[in-house]
Amino acid sequence: MRLLDEDEGINPALSVVNLVDVFLVLVAALLIAIAQNPLNPFMAEDVTVIKNEGKDNMEIIVKKGNKIESFKSEGQTGSGTGKKAGTAYEMADGSIIYVKE
């Protein structure tokens, strides 16, 4: 049992083990700080994330409470039948007014 008889100051492996422990505690503290950050968007009840906006592979992820839904674009423009329902006007202050016909 020669390893047990060695002086702790001589064995460099013991200091490396201590450094690993210190870094593990530091990483755990950083992860907890990030998870509890009030600016974390996933802490809110309702979140909408749009990935690759305006491209063929666009994806919309919606989180409402504990329910998460994902909508993927098929890369096609939508179409359908209908009729003109009115006109929208943008005012000088940036507000929009809808006038039904």
Gaussian input, Z-matrix of N, CA and C with variables (Angstrom, degrees):
# hf/3-21g

backbone

0 1
 N
 C     1     B1
 C     2     B2     1     A1
 N     3     B3     2     A2     1     D1
 C     4     B4     3     A3     2     D2
 C     5     B5     4     A4     3     D3
 N     6     B6     5     A5     4     D4
 C     7     B7     6     A6     5     D5
 C     8     B8     7     A7     6     D6
 N     9     B9     8     A8     7     D7
 C    10    B10     9     A9     8     D8
 C    11    B11    10    A10     9     D9
 N    12    B12    11    A11    10    D10
 C    13    B13    12    A12    11    D11
 C    14    B14    13    A13    12    D12
 N    15    B15    14    A14    13    D13
 C    16    B16    15    A15    14    D14
 C    17    B17    16    A16    15    D15
 N    18    B18    17    A17    16    D16
 C    19    B19    18    A18    17    D17
 C    20    B20    19    A19    18    D18
 N    21    B21    20    A20    19    D19
 C    22    B22    21    A21    20    D20
 C    23    B23    22    A22    21    D21
 N    24    B24    23    A23    22    D22
 C    25    B25    24    A24    23    D23
 C    26    B26    25    A25    24    D24
 N    27    B27    26    A26    25    D25
 C    28    B28    27    A27    26    D26
 C    29    B29    28    A28    27    D27
 N    30    B30    29    A29    28    D28
 C    31    B31    30    A30    29    D29
 C    32    B32    31    A31    30    D30
 N    33    B33    32    A32    31    D31
 C    34    B34    33    A33    32    D32
 C    35    B35    34    A34    33    D33
 N    36    B36    35    A35    34    D34
 C    37    B37    36    A36    35    D35
 C    38    B38    37    A37    36    D36
 N    39    B39    38    A38    37    D37
 C    40    B40    39    A39    38    D38
 C    41    B41    40    A40    39    D39
 N    42    B42    41    A41    40    D40
 C    43    B43    42    A42    41    D41
 C    44    B44    43    A43    42    D42
 N    45    B45    44    A44    43    D43
 C    46    B46    45    A45    44    D44
 C    47    B47    46    A46    45    D45
 N    48    B48    47    A47    46    D46
 C    49    B49    48    A48    47    D47
 C    50    B50    49    A49    48    D48
 N    51    B51    50    A50    49    D49
 C    52    B52    51    A51    50    D50
 C    53    B53    52    A52    51    D51
 N    54    B54    53    A53    52    D52
 C    55    B55    54    A54    53    D53
 C    56    B56    55    A55    54    D54
 N    57    B57    56    A56    55    D55
 C    58    B58    57    A57    56    D56
 C    59    B59    58    A58    57    D57
 N    60    B60    59    A59    58    D58
 C    61    B61    60    A60    59    D59
 C    62    B62    61    A61    60    D60
 N    63    B63    62    A62    61    D61
 C    64    B64    63    A63    62    D62
 C    65    B65    64    A64    63    D63
 N    66    B66    65    A65    64    D64
 C    67    B67    66    A66    65    D65
 C    68    B68    67    A67    66    D66
 N    69    B69    68    A68    67    D67
 C    70    B70    69    A69    68    D68
 C    71    B71    70    A70    69    D69
 N    72    B72    71    A71    70    D70
 C    73    B73    72    A72    71    D71
 C    74    B74    73    A73    72    D72
 N    75    B75    74    A74    73    D73
 C    76    B76    75    A75    74    D74
 C    77    B77    76    A76    75    D75
 N    78    B78    77    A77    76    D76
 C    79    B79    78    A78    77    D77
 C    80    B80    79    A79    78    D78
 N    81    B81    80    A80    79    D79
 C    82    B82    81    A81    80    D80
 C    83    B83    82    A82    81    D81
 N    84    B84    83    A83    82    D82
 C    85    B85    84    A84    83    D83
 C    86    B86    85    A85    84    D84
 N    87    B87    86    A86    85    D85
 C    88    B88    87    A87    86    D86
 C    89    B89    88    A88    87    D87
 N    90    B90    89    A89    88    D88
 C    91    B91    90    A90    89    D89
 C    92    B92    91    A91    90    D90
 N    93    B93    92    A92    91    D91
 C    94    B94    93    A93    92    D92
 C    95    B95    94    A94    93    D93
 N    96    B96    95    A95    94    D94
 C    97    B97    96    A96    95    D95
 C    98    B98    97    A97    96    D96
 N    99    B99    98    A98    97    D97
 C   100   B100    99    A99    98    D98
 C   101   B101   100   A100    99    D99
 N   102   B102   101   A101   100   D100
 C   103   B103   102   A102   101   D101
 C   104   B104   103   A103   102   D102
 N   105   B105   104   A104   103   D103
 C   106   B106   105   A105   104   D104
 C   107   B107   106   A106   105   D105
 N   108   B108   107   A107   106   D106
 C   109   B109   108   A108   107   D107
 C   110   B110   109   A109   108   D108
 N   111   B111   110   A110   109   D109
 C   112   B112   111   A111   110   D110
 C   113   B113   112   A112   111   D111
 N   114   B114   113   A113   112   D112
 C   115   B115   114   A114   113   D113
 C   116   B116   115   A115   114   D114
 N   117   B117   116   A116   115   D115
 C   118   B118   117   A117   116   D116
 C   119   B119   118   A118   117   D117
 N   120   B120   119   A119   118   D118
 C   121   B121   120   A120   119   D119
 C   122   B122   121   A121   120   D120
 N   123   B123   122   A122   121   D121
 C   124   B124   123   A123   122   D122
 C   125   B125   124   A124   123   D123
 N   126   B126   125   A125   124   D124
 C   127   B127   126   A126   125   D125
 C   128   B128   127   A127   126   D126
 N   129   B129   128   A128   127   D127
 C   130   B130   129   A129   128   D128
 C   131   B131   130   A130   129   D129
 N   132   B132   131   A131   130   D130
 C   133   B133   132   A132   131   D131
 C   134   B134   133   A133   132   D132
 N   135   B135   134   A134   133   D133
 C   136   B136   135   A135   134   D134
 C   137   B137   136   A136   135   D135
 N   138   B138   137   A137   136   D136
 C   139   B139   138   A138   137   D137
 C   140   B140   139   A139   138   D138
 N   141   B141   140   A140   139   D139
 C   142   B142   141   A141   140   D140
 C   143   B143   142   A142   141   D141
 N   144   B144   143   A143   142   D142
 C   145   B145   144   A144   143   D143
 C   146   B146   145   A145   144   D144
 N   147   B147   146   A146   145   D145
 C   148   B148   147   A147   146   D146
 C   149   B149   148   A148   147   D147
 N   150   B150   149   A149   148   D148
 C   151   B151   150   A150   149   D149
 C   152   B152   151   A151   150   D150
 N   153   B153   152   A152   151   D151
 C   154   B154   153   A153   152   D152
 C   155   B155   154   A154   153   D153
 N   156   B156   155   A155   154   D154
 C   157   B157   156   A156   155   D155
 C   158   B158   157   A157   156   D156
 N   159   B159   158   A158   157   D157
 C   160   B160   159   A159   158   D158
 C   161   B161   160   A160   159   D159
 N   162   B162   161   A161   160   D160
 C   163   B163   162   A162   161   D161
 C   164   B164   163   A163   162   D162
 N   165   B165   164   A164   163   D163
 C   166   B166   165   A165   164   D164
 C   167   B167   166   A166   165   D165
 N   168   B168   167   A167   166   D166
 C   169   B169   168   A168   167   D167
 C   170   B170   169   A169   168   D168
 N   171   B171   170   A170   169   D169
 C   172   B172   171   A171   170   D170
 C   173   B173   172   A172   171   D171
 N   174   B174   173   A173   172   D172
 C   175   B175   174   A174   173   D173
 C   176   B176   175   A175   174   D174
 N   177   B177   176   A176   175   D175
 C   178   B178   177   A177   176   D176
 C   179   B179   178   A178   177   D177
 N   180   B180   179   A179   178   D178
 C   181   B181   180   A180   179   D179
 C   182   B182   181   A181   180   D180
 N   183   B183   182   A182   181   D181
 C   184   B184   183   A183   182   D182
 C   185   B185   184   A184   183   D183
 N   186   B186   185   A185   184   D184
 C   187   B187   186   A186   185   D185
 C   188   B188   187   A187   186   D186
 N   189   B189   188   A188   187   D187
 C   190   B190   189   A189   188   D188
 C   191   B191   190   A190   189   D189
 N   192   B192   191   A191   190   D190
 C   193   B193   192   A192   191   D191
 C   194   B194   193   A193   192   D192
 N   195   B195   194   A194   193   D193
 C   196   B196   195   A195   194   D194
 C   197   B197   196   A196   195   D195
 N   198   B198   197   A197   196   D196
 C   199   B199   198   A198   197   D197
 C   200   B200   199   A199   198   D198
 N   201   B201   200   A200   199   D199
 C   202   B202   201   A201   200   D200
 C   203   B203   202   A202   201   D201
 N   204   B204   203   A203   202   D202
 C   205   B205   204   A204   203   D203
 C   206   B206   205   A205   204   D204
 N   207   B207   206   A206   205   D205
 C   208   B208   207   A207   206   D206
 C   209   B209   208   A208   207   D207
 N   210   B210   209   A209   208   D208
 C   211   B211   210   A210   209   D209
 C   212   B212   211   A211   210   D210
 N   213   B213   212   A212   211   D211
 C   214   B214   213   A213   212   D212
 C   215   B215   214   A214   213   D213
 N   216   B216   215   A215   214   D214
 C   217   B217   216   A216   215   D215
 C   218   B218   217   A217   216   D216
 N   219   B219   218   A218   217   D217
 C   220   B220   219   A219   218   D218
 C   221   B221   220   A220   219   D219
 N   222   B222   221   A221   220   D220
 C   223   B223   222   A222   221   D221
 C   224   B224   223   A223   222   D222
 N   225   B225   224   A224   223   D223
 C   226   B226   225   A225   224   D224
 C   227   B227   226   A226   225   D225
 N   228   B228   227   A227   226   D226
 C   229   B229   228   A228   227   D227
 C   230   B230   229   A229   228   D228
 N   231   B231   230   A230   229   D229
 C   232   B232   231   A231   230   D230
 C   233   B233   232   A232   231   D231
 N   234   B234   233   A233   232   D232
 C   235   B235   234   A234   233   D233
 C   236   B236   235   A235   234   D234
 N   237   B237   236   A236   235   D235
 C   238   B238   237   A237   236   D236
 C   239   B239   238   A238   237   D237
 N   240   B240   239   A239   238   D238
 C   241   B241   240   A240   239   D239
 C   242   B242   241   A241   240   D240
 N   243   B243   242   A242   241   D241
 C   244   B244   243   A243   242   D242
 C   245   B245   244   A244   243   D243
 N   246   B246   245   A245   244   D244
 C   247   B247   246   A246   245   D245
 C   248   B248   247   A247   246   D246
 N   249   B249   248   A248   247   D247
 C   250   B250   249   A249   248   D248
 C   251   B251   250   A250   249   D249
 N   252   B252   251   A251   250   D250
 C   253   B253   252   A252   251   D251
 C   254   B254   253   A253   252   D252
 N   255   B255   254   A254   253   D253
 C   256   B256   255   A255   254   D254
 C   257   B257   256   A256   255   D255
 N   258   B258   257   A257   256   D256
 C   259   B259   258   A258   257   D257
 C   260   B260   259   A259   258   D258
 N   261   B261   260   A260   259   D259
 C   262   B262   261   A261   260   D260
 C   263   B263   262   A262   261   D261
 N   264   B264   263   A263   262   D262
 C   265   B265   264   A264   263   D263
 C   266   B266   265   A265   264   D264
 N   267   B267   266   A266   265   D265
 C   268   B268   267   A267   266   D266
 C   269   B269   268   A268   267   D267
 N   270   B270   269   A269   268   D268
 C   271   B271   270   A270   269   D269
 C   272   B272   271   A271   270   D270
 N   273   B273   272   A272   271   D271
 C   274   B274   273   A273   272   D272
 C   275   B275   274   A274   273   D273
 N   276   B276   275   A275   274   D274
 C   277   B277   276   A276   275   D275
 C   278   B278   277   A277   276   D276
 N   279   B279   278   A278   277   D277
 C   280   B280   279   A279   278   D278
 C   281   B281   280   A280   279   D279
 N   282   B282   281   A281   280   D280
 C   283   B283   282   A282   281   D281
 C   284   B284   283   A283   282   D282
 N   285   B285   284   A284   283   D283
 C   286   B286   285   A285   284   D284
 C   287   B287   286   A286   285   D285
 N   288   B288   287   A287   286   D286
 C   289   B289   288   A288   287   D287
 C   290   B290   289   A289   288   D288
 N   291   B291   290   A290   289   D289
 C   292   B292   291   A291   290   D290
 C   293   B293   292   A292   291   D291
 N   294   B294   293   A293   292   D292
 C   295   B295   294   A294   293   D293
 C   296   B296   295   A295   294   D294
 N   297   B297   296   A296   295   D295
 C   298   B298   297   A297   296   D296
 C   299   B299   298   A298   297   D297
 N   300   B300   299   A299   298   D298
 C   301   B301   300   A300   299   D299
 C   302   B302   301   A301   300   D300

   B1=1.4337
   B2=1.5212
   B3=1.2700
   B4=1.4554
   B5=1.5236
   B6=1.3688
   B7=1.4588
   B8=1.5200
   B9=1.2989
   B10=1.4561
   B11=1.5204
   B12=1.3125
   B13=1.4563
   B14=1.5223
   B15=1.3590
   B16=1.4616
   B17=1.5222
   B18=1.2861
   B19=1.4497
   B20=1.5303
   B21=1.3304
   B22=1.4696
   B23=1.5210
   B24=1.2942
   B25=1.4541
   B26=1.5094
   B27=1.3237
   B28=1.4607
   B29=1.5281
   B30=1.3192
   B31=1.4601
   B32=1.5403
   B33=1.3481
   B34=1.4744
   B35=1.5264
   B36=1.3215
   B37=1.4611
   B38=1.5242
   B39=1.3070
   B40=1.4651
   B41=1.5263
   B42=1.3116
   B43=1.4617
   B44=1.5275
   B45=1.3346
   B46=1.4701
   B47=1.5167
   B48=1.3208
   B49=1.4691
   B50=1.5233
   B51=1.3029
   B52=1.4678
   B53=1.5274
   B54=1.3149
   B55=1.4687
   B56=1.5207
   B57=1.3232
   B58=1.4648
   B59=1.5218
   B60=1.3089
   B61=1.4633
   B62=1.5269
   B63=1.3054
   B64=1.4656
   B65=1.5282
   B66=1.3266
   B67=1.4649
   B68=1.5277
   B69=1.3224
   B70=1.4646
   B71=1.5281
   B72=1.3190
   B73=1.4642
   B74=1.5288
   B75=1.3211
   B76=1.4601
   B77=1.5283
   B78=1.3158
   B79=1.4676
   B80=1.5222
   B81=1.3205
   B82=1.4678
   B83=1.5293
   B84=1.3208
   B85=1.4631
   B86=1.5281
   B87=1.3172
   B88=1.4705
   B89=1.5211
   B90=1.3244
   B91=1.4715
   B92=1.5237
   B93=1.3101
   B94=1.4651
   B95=1.5225
   B96=1.3127
   B97=1.4685
   B98=1.5226
   B99=1.3116
   B100=1.4679
   B101=1.5231
   B102=1.3255
   B103=1.4603
   B104=1.5189
   B105=1.3281
   B106=1.4563
   B107=1.5217
   B108=1.3303
   B109=1.4621
   B110=1.5312
   B111=1.3368
   B112=1.4685
   B113=1.5254
   B114=1.3205
   B115=1.4611
   B116=1.5246
   B117=1.3194
   B118=1.4580
   B119=1.5301
   B120=1.3369
   B121=1.4637
   B122=1.5166
   B123=1.3181
   B124=1.4603
   B125=1.5254
   B126=1.3322
   B127=1.4559
   B128=1.5259
   B129=1.3149
   B130=1.4618
   B131=1.5266
   B132=1.3160
   B133=1.4612
   B134=1.5268
   B135=1.3271
   B136=1.4602
   B137=1.5224
   B138=1.3476
   B139=1.4571
   B140=1.5199
   B141=1.3510
   B142=1.4552
   B143=1.5157
   B144=1.3377
   B145=1.4615
   B146=1.5260
   B147=1.3428
   B148=1.4617
   B149=1.5200
   B150=1.3315
   B151=1.4662
   B152=1.5198
   B153=1.3220
   B154=1.4676
   B155=1.5299
   B156=1.3162
   B157=1.4591
   B158=1.5282
   B159=1.3249
   B160=1.4555
   B161=1.5164
   B162=1.3276
   B163=1.4643
   B164=1.5208
   B165=1.3259
   B166=1.4617
   B167=1.5298
   B168=1.3225
   B169=1.4662
   B170=1.5304
   B171=1.3227
   B172=1.4656
   B173=1.5252
   B174=1.3347
   B175=1.4619
   B176=1.5239
   B177=1.3291
   B178=1.4552
   B179=1.5234
   B180=1.3341
   B181=1.4601
   B182=1.5193
   B183=1.3391
   B184=1.4597
   B185=1.5247
   B186=1.3490
   B187=1.4675
   B188=1.5144
   B189=1.3251
   B190=1.4666
   B191=1.5181
   B192=1.3192
   B193=1.4625
   B194=1.5191
   B195=1.3323
   B196=1.4656
   B197=1.5220
   B198=1.3276
   B199=1.4623
   B200=1.5299
   B201=1.3419
   B202=1.4644
   B203=1.5274
   B204=1.3495
   B205=1.4585
   B206=1.5177
   B207=1.3255
   B208=1.4546
   B209=1.5202
   B210=1.3249
   B211=1.4580
   B212=1.5157
   B213=1.3332
   B214=1.4621
   B215=1.5217
   B216=1.3251
   B217=1.4554
   B218=1.5214
   B219=1.3119
   B220=1.4594
   B221=1.5195
   B222=1.3137
   B223=1.4522
   B224=1.5179
   B225=1.3205
   B226=1.4601
   B227=1.5247
   B228=1.3288
   B229=1.4519
   B230=1.5180
   B231=1.3202
   B232=1.4565
   B233=1.5199
   B234=1.3046
   B235=1.4589
   B236=1.5195
   B237=1.3119
   B238=1.4533
   B239=1.5167
   B240=1.3112
   B241=1.4667
   B242=1.5176
   B243=1.3030
   B244=1.4564
   B245=1.5029
   B246=1.3070
   B247=1.4629
   B248=1.5122
   B249=1.3084
   B250=1.4599
   B251=1.5277
   B252=1.3370
   B253=1.4604
   B254=1.5179
   B255=1.3159
   B256=1.4589
   B257=1.5161
   B258=1.3297
   B259=1.4527
   B260=1.5314
   B261=1.3112
   B262=1.4599
   B263=1.5218
   B264=1.3523
   B265=1.4574
   B266=1.5265
   B267=1.3426
   B268=1.4559
   B269=1.5232
   B270=1.3244
   B271=1.4463
   B272=1.5321
   B273=1.3396
   B274=1.4671
   B275=1.5293
   B276=1.3488
   B277=1.4682
   B278=1.5313
   B279=1.3303
   B280=1.4607
   B281=1.5143
   B282=1.3187
   B283=1.4608
   B284=1.5293
   B285=1.3199
   B286=1.4651
   B287=1.5153
   B288=1.3373
   B289=1.4586
   B290=1.5299
   B291=1.3398
   B292=1.4683
   B293=1.5221
   B294=1.3560
   B295=1.4573
   B296=1.5215
   B297=1.3455
   B298=1.4521
   B299=1.5295
   B300=1.3313
   B301=1.4693
   B302=1.5015
   A1=110.62
   A2=114.86
   A3=120.85
   A4=111.42
   A5=118.40
   A6=120.97
   A7=112.08
   A8=117.64
   A9=119.93
   A10=112.09
   A11=116.40
   A12=120.28
   A13=113.23
   A14=118.17
   A15=120.69
   A16=111.21
   A17=114.64
   A18=121.42
   A19=108.93
   A20=117.82
   A21=121.06
   A22=112.10
   A23=118.75
   A24=122.00
   A25=113.00
   A26=117.44
   A27=121.53
   A28=111.48
   A29=118.08
   A30=122.67
   A31=109.97
   A32=119.08
   A33=120.65
   A34=113.04
   A35=118.11
   A36=120.31
   A37=111.66
   A38=117.65
   A39=120.61
   A40=111.56
   A41=118.46
   A42=120.22
   A43=111.00
   A44=117.61
   A45=120.81
   A46=109.99
   A47=116.86
   A48=121.01
   A49=109.72
   A50=117.43
   A51=120.63
   A52=111.03
   A53=118.23
   A54=120.89
   A55=111.19
   A56=117.20
   A57=120.93
   A58=109.75
   A59=117.77
   A60=121.23
   A61=111.35
   A62=117.05
   A63=120.74
   A64=110.35
   A65=117.69
   A66=120.31
   A67=111.84
   A68=118.43
   A69=120.62
   A70=111.03
   A71=117.07
   A72=120.50
   A73=109.98
   A74=117.58
   A75=121.63
   A76=111.32
   A77=117.62
   A78=121.40
   A79=110.43
   A80=117.92
   A81=120.80
   A82=110.72
   A83=117.60
   A84=120.81
   A85=111.31
   A86=117.64
   A87=120.50
   A88=111.70
   A89=117.74
   A90=120.52
   A91=111.42
   A92=117.16
   A93=119.93
   A94=110.34
   A95=117.86
   A96=121.06
   A97=111.45
   A98=117.64
   A99=120.90
   A100=110.61
   A101=117.66
   A102=120.96
   A103=112.14
   A104=118.10
   A105=121.24
   A106=113.34
   A107=117.39
   A108=121.53
   A109=109.37
   A110=119.27
   A111=120.03
   A112=113.08
   A113=118.44
   A114=120.59
   A115=112.00
   A116=118.55
   A117=122.68
   A118=108.54
   A119=119.55
   A120=120.44
   A121=113.44
   A122=118.25
   A123=120.40
   A124=112.15
   A125=118.02
   A126=121.17
   A127=110.62
   A128=118.37
   A129=122.17
   A130=110.26
   A131=116.47
   A132=120.89
   A133=111.78
   A134=117.20
   A135=121.68
   A136=109.34
   A137=116.37
   A138=121.96
   A139=108.23
   A140=116.82
   A141=122.27
   A142=108.37
   A143=115.96
   A144=122.01
   A145=107.57
   A146=116.61
   A147=121.67
   A148=108.02
   A149=116.29
   A150=121.62
   A151=109.14
   A152=118.14
   A153=124.99
   A154=110.84
   A155=116.27
   A156=122.09
   A157=112.30
   A158=116.16
   A159=122.58
   A160=115.09
   A161=118.51
   A162=121.31
   A163=110.22
   A164=115.95
   A165=120.15
   A166=112.96
   A167=118.11
   A168=120.88
   A169=111.93
   A170=116.93
   A171=121.87
   A172=110.32
   A173=115.78
   A174=121.57
   A175=108.96
   A176=115.96
   A177=121.93
   A178=107.74
   A179=116.11
   A180=121.87
   A181=107.20
   A182=116.64
   A183=122.36
   A184=108.46
   A185=115.99
   A186=121.76
   A187=107.77
   A188=116.66
   A189=122.50
   A190=107.39
   A191=115.97
   A192=120.13
   A193=109.79
   A194=116.45
   A195=121.18
   A196=112.25
   A197=118.07
   A198=122.03
   A199=109.70
   A200=116.95
   A201=122.46
   A202=108.22
   A203=115.84
   A204=121.70
   A205=109.42
   A206=116.04
   A207=121.87
   A208=108.61
   A209=116.05
   A210=122.18
   A211=107.87
   A212=116.73
   A213=121.14
   A214=109.80
   A215=115.28
   A216=121.73
   A217=110.07
   A218=114.85
   A219=119.97
   A220=111.40
   A221=118.04
   A222=122.33
   A223=113.87
   A224=117.34
   A225=121.01
   A226=109.52
   A227=116.09
   A228=121.98
   A229=108.62
   A230=116.10
   A231=120.10
   A232=111.87
   A233=115.92
   A234=120.86
   A235=108.31
   A236=116.13
   A237=121.07
   A238=109.91
   A239=114.66
   A240=119.73
   A241=108.38
   A242=115.51
   A243=120.64
   A244=110.18
   A245=115.74
   A246=121.13
   A247=108.83
   A248=115.59
   A249=121.39
   A250=108.48
   A251=115.89
   A252=120.01
   A253=112.56
   A254=118.56
   A255=119.87
   A256=110.32
   A257=115.66
   A258=121.79
   A259=108.90
   A260=115.88
   A261=120.93
   A262=108.67
   A263=116.35
   A264=122.35
   A265=108.75
   A266=115.94
   A267=120.44
   A268=108.24
   A269=115.77
   A270=121.66
   A271=109.51
   A272=116.42
   A273=121.77
   A274=112.23
   A275=117.48
   A276=120.17
   A277=112.59
   A278=117.85
   A279=121.60
   A280=114.02
   A281=118.46
   A282=120.45
   A283=109.66
   A284=114.87
   A285=120.40
   A286=108.64
   A287=115.42
   A288=121.98
   A289=107.82
   A290=115.39
   A291=121.49
   A292=107.58
   A293=115.50
   A294=121.53
   A295=107.32
   A296=115.96
   A297=121.19
   A298=109.39
   A299=115.87
   A300=119.03
   A301=111.39
   D1=59.64
   D2=-177.82
   D3=-69.69
   D4=-32.85
   D5=-178.65
   D6=-64.56
   D7=-35.36
   D8=-179.59
   D9=-72.22
   D10=-25.55
   D11=-178.43
   D12=-83.97
   D13=-12.27
   D14=-177.22
   D15=-70.65
   D16=151.99
   D17=176.52
   D18=-74.71
   D19=139.32
   D20=-178.23
   D21=-65.88
   D22=-25.55
   D23=179.23
   D24=-73.72
   D25=-21.24
   D26=-178.36
   D27=-85.74
   D28=-32.54
   D29=-174.64
   D30=-82.37
   D31=109.58
   D32=-178.79
   D33=-73.63
   D34=-17.68
   D35=-179.34
   D36=-66.31
   D37=-30.42
   D38=179.96
   D39=-66.36
   D40=-37.45
   D41=178.68
   D42=-70.41
   D43=-33.31
   D44=177.33
   D45=-66.36
   D46=-40.85
   D47=178.27
   D48=-62.32
   D49=-39.87
   D50=178.44
   D51=-65.47
   D52=-38.64
   D53=177.83
   D54=-65.09
   D55=-40.50
   D56=178.02
   D57=-61.09
   D58=-42.49
   D59=178.15
   D60=-62.07
   D61=-42.60
   D62=179.81
   D63=-63.27
   D64=-42.93
   D65=-179.99
   D66=-68.44
   D67=-34.52
   D68=176.41
   D69=-63.67
   D70=-41.62
   D71=177.59
   D72=-65.70
   D73=-40.25
   D74=179.16
   D75=-63.68
   D76=-44.50
   D77=178.91
   D78=-64.04
   D79=-42.35
   D80=178.57
   D81=-61.93
   D82=-41.28
   D83=179.06
   D84=-65.15
   D85=-40.05
   D86=178.14
   D87=-66.25
   D88=-40.62
   D89=178.13
   D90=-63.75
   D91=-39.85
   D92=177.47
   D93=-66.23
   D94=-40.24
   D95=178.88
   D96=-64.31
   D97=-39.78
   D98=178.86
   D99=-68.00
   D100=-41.17
   D101=-178.40
   D102=-66.39
   D103=-32.17
   D104=-178.01
   D105=-95.63
   D106=8.06
   D107=-179.76
   D108=-65.45
   D109=127.56
   D110=-179.94
   D111=-67.96
   D112=-16.03
   D113=178.40
   D114=-87.96
   D115=0.66
   D116=178.69
   D117=-64.69
   D118=118.39
   D119=-175.92
   D120=-65.83
   D121=-21.64
   D122=-177.04
   D123=-86.80
   D124=0.38
   D125=174.61
   D126=-82.03
   D127=-21.66
   D128=-179.07
   D129=-71.68
   D130=158.20
   D131=179.48
   D132=-68.29
   D133=-46.88
   D134=-177.15
   D135=-118.98
   D136=126.01
   D137=-179.09
   D138=-137.40
   D139=138.43
   D140=173.33
   D141=-124.24
   D142=126.09
   D143=-179.83
   D144=-119.93
   D145=130.64
   D146=177.58
   D147=-113.35
   D148=120.60
   D149=179.15
   D150=-104.72
   D151=137.55
   D152=178.00
   D153=55.57
   D154=55.02
   D155=-175.58
   D156=-59.46
   D157=129.48
   D158=176.22
   D159=80.12
   D160=4.00
   D161=-179.86
   D162=-105.28
   D163=169.18
   D164=-177.50
   D165=-64.11
   D166=-27.49
   D167=-178.56
   D168=-103.06
   D169=32.27
   D170=-179.42
   D171=-64.26
   D172=143.90
   D173=178.81
   D174=-136.97
   D175=135.89
   D176=177.69
   D177=-115.13
   D178=125.02
   D179=179.34
   D180=-114.26
   D181=122.95
   D182=-176.93
   D183=-118.52
   D184=127.28
   D185=176.90
   D186=-116.18
   D187=117.20
   D188=175.92
   D189=-121.02
   D190=106.32
   D191=-176.28
   D192=66.99
   D193=-119.43
   D194=178.61
   D195=-99.96
   D196=0.18
   D197=-176.85
   D198=-97.57
   D199=129.36
   D200=179.35
   D201=-119.46
   D202=126.44
   D203=177.44
   D204=-120.69
   D205=146.53
   D206=179.59
   D207=-125.38
   D208=131.00
   D209=178.29
   D210=-120.04
   D211=124.36
   D212=-179.44
   D213=-109.13
   D214=140.58
   D215=178.36
   D216=-74.97
   D217=143.48
   D218=175.98
   D219=-94.03
   D220=-0.53
   D221=177.77
   D222=80.17
   D223=11.97
   D224=-178.64
   D225=-116.02
   D226=152.34
   D227=176.32
   D228=-84.01
   D229=135.50
   D230=179.64
   D231=-72.10
   D232=155.56
   D233=178.33
   D234=-150.49
   D235=164.97
   D236=179.36
   D237=177.29
   D238=-175.83
   D239=179.96
   D240=-109.04
   D241=153.47
   D242=179.77
   D243=172.88
   D244=-171.98
   D245=179.55
   D246=-138.40
   D247=161.89
   D248=179.90
   D249=-68.66
   D250=128.88
   D251=-175.41
   D252=-103.19
   D253=-12.40
   D254=-178.94
   D255=163.34
   D256=-167.32
   D257=-178.05
   D258=-131.54
   D259=140.97
   D260=177.20
   D261=-109.95
   D262=135.65
   D263=179.38
   D264=-121.13
   D265=135.47
   D266=175.39
   D267=-96.46
   D268=125.64
   D269=-177.77
   D270=-84.89
   D271=170.23
   D272=-177.66
   D273=-63.82
   D274=-29.31
   D275=-179.64
   D276=-84.68
   D277=1.37
   D278=177.42
   D279=98.27
   D280=-10.31
   D281=178.81
   D282=-75.47
   D283=156.46
   D284=-178.70
   D285=-118.08
   D286=133.62
   D287=179.79
   D288=-115.79
   D289=130.89
   D290=179.43
   D291=-104.88
   D292=128.60
   D293=178.76
   D294=-115.30
   D295=116.45
   D296=-179.41
   D297=-77.27
   D298=139.83
   D299=179.70
   D300=-94.39

